[in-house]
């Protein structure tokens, strides 16, 4: 039962992110509202990386990788929106495979102690991923508007 809910959360998260960011094109990859912020491509790459980070952290011994500097460097190396979207699609596919690979009982088990949701049931990471991706798709809709584009409603075709 738990896995069915996780599949639904993952599918909705991906659909809403893809829909609300689809107005961005490869030519928009390097757009950044202010120096030092993530570019459009890096926003997508960061969202993808975070999916992998949560899925790995939930099931690896020791919990979550806390080397944020290394992770930031990997995201900042992304210059192509196409490549970032491929990373996003692969991360979502890997998340689905992670859901598949673990039983409901494993998803109900506690996350490793620590500052990242320590002790909560592992299935709660999907809620955190949904919130995180919503934050970044929201930022990307602002980027879209700054580029003169109108992002579609994320929750349905209008």
C-alpha positions in Angstrom: 0.0 0.0 0.0 2.8 2.5 0.9 4.6 1.9 -2.4 1.4 2.7 -4.4 1.3 6.1 -2.7 5.0 6.7 -3.3 4.5 5.9 -7.0 1.7 8.5 -7.2 3.7 11.2 -5.4 6.6 10.6 -7.7 4.5 10.7 -10.8 2.7 13.9 -9.8 6.0 15.6 -8.8 7.5 14.8 -12.2 4.4 15.8 -14.2 4.0 19.1 -12.4 7.7 19.9 -12.7 7.9 19.0 -16.4 4.7 20.8 -17.3 5.5 24.1 -15.5 9.0 24.2 -16.9 8.4 23.1 -20.5 8.4 26.6 -21.9 12.1 26.9 -21.2 14.2 26.0 -24.2 17.9 25.0 -24.6 18.7 28.7 -25.5 17.5 29.6 -21.9 20.0 27.2 -20.3 22.3 29.9 -19.0 19.7 32.4 -18.0 20.2 33.6 -14.4 18.4 36.6 -12.8 21.4 37.6 -10.8 25.1 36.5 -10.8 25.8 33.7 -8.4 22.4 32.1 -8.6 21.7 28.9 -10.3 21.1 29.1 -14.1 17.9 27.6 -15.5 19.8 24.5 -16.4 21.4 24.3 -12.9 18.0 24.7 -11.2 16.8 21.5 -13.0 20.1 19.7 -12.3 19.9 20.6 -8.7 16.3 19.2 -8.5 17.5 16.0 -10.2 20.5 15.7 -7.9 18.3 16.1 -4.8 16.1 13.2 -5.9 19.2 11.0 -6.1 20.5 12.4 -2.8 17.2 11.5 -0.9 16.9 8.1 -2.5 20.5 7.2 -1.7 20.5 8.7 1.7 17.4 6.8 2.8 19.0 3.4 2.2 22.7 3.8 2.5 24.5 3.1 5.8 25.2 6.3 7.6 22.4 8.2 6.0 22.7 11.3 3.9 25.8 12.5 2.1 26.6 15.9 3.7 29.3 17.0 1.2 27.2 19.9 -0.1 30.3 21.7 -1.6 31.0 18.7 -3.9 27.3 18.5 -4.9 27.1 22.2 -5.6 30.2 21.9 -7.9 28.5 19.1 -9.9 25.3 21.2 -10.4 27.2 24.3 -11.3 29.1 22.3 -14.0 25.8 21.8 -15.9 25.4 24.3 -18.8 22.7 22.6 -20.9 19.0 22.5 -20.1 18.8 19.4 -22.3 21.4 17.6 -20.2 19.8 18.8 -17.0 16.4 17.4 -18.1 18.0 14.1 -19.0 19.5 14.0 -15.5 16.0 14.8 -14.1 14.3 12.1 -16.1 17.0 9.6 -15.1 16.7 10.6 -11.4 13.0 10.1 -11.5 13.4 6.7 -13.2 16.0 5.7 -10.6 13.6 6.9 -7.8 10.9 4.6 -9.2 13.4 1.7 -9.3 14.3 2.5 -5.7 10.6 2.4 -4.7 10.3 -1.0 -6.6 13.4 -2.4 -4.8 12.1 -1.9 -1.3 9.2 -3.4 0.6 6.5 -1.4 2.4 8.2 -2.5 5.6 11.5 -1.1 4.5 9.8 2.2 3.5 8.2 2.3 7.0 11.6 1.8 8.7 13.2 4.9 10.3 15.8 7.0 8.5 19.3 7.0 10.0 19.7 9.4 12.9 21.0 12.8 11.9 20.0 16.3 10.9 18.1 15.3 7.8 14.7 13.9 8.9 16.5 11.6 11.4 14.3 8.9 12.7 11.3 9.6 10.5 9.9 6.8 8.3 11.7 6.5 5.0 8.6 7.1 3.0 8.5 10.7 4.2 11.3 11.6 1.8 8.7 11.7 -1.0 7.0 14.5 0.7 10.3 16.3 1.1 11.0 15.7 -2.6 7.6 17.1 -3.6 8.2 20.2 -1.6 11.7 20.6 -2.9 10.8 20.2 -6.6 7.8 22.6 -6.1 10.2 25.2 -4.8 12.5 24.9 -7.8 9.7 24.7 -10.4 8.4 27.9 -8.8 11.7 29.5 -9.2 11.9 28.3 -12.8 8.4 29.8 -13.6 9.8 33.1 -12.4 12.8 32.7 -14.7 10.3 31.9 -17.5 8.4 35.1 -16.8 11.6 37.1 -16.7 12.4 35.7 -20.1 9.0 36.9 -21.4 7.4 33.4 -21.4 4.2 32.3 -19.9 4.6 29.0 -18.0 1.5 26.7 -18.1 -0.5 25.9 -15.1 1.4 23.0 -13.5 -1.6 21.0 -12.3 -3.7 20.6 -15.5 -3.8 21.5 -19.2 -5.8 24.7 -19.7 
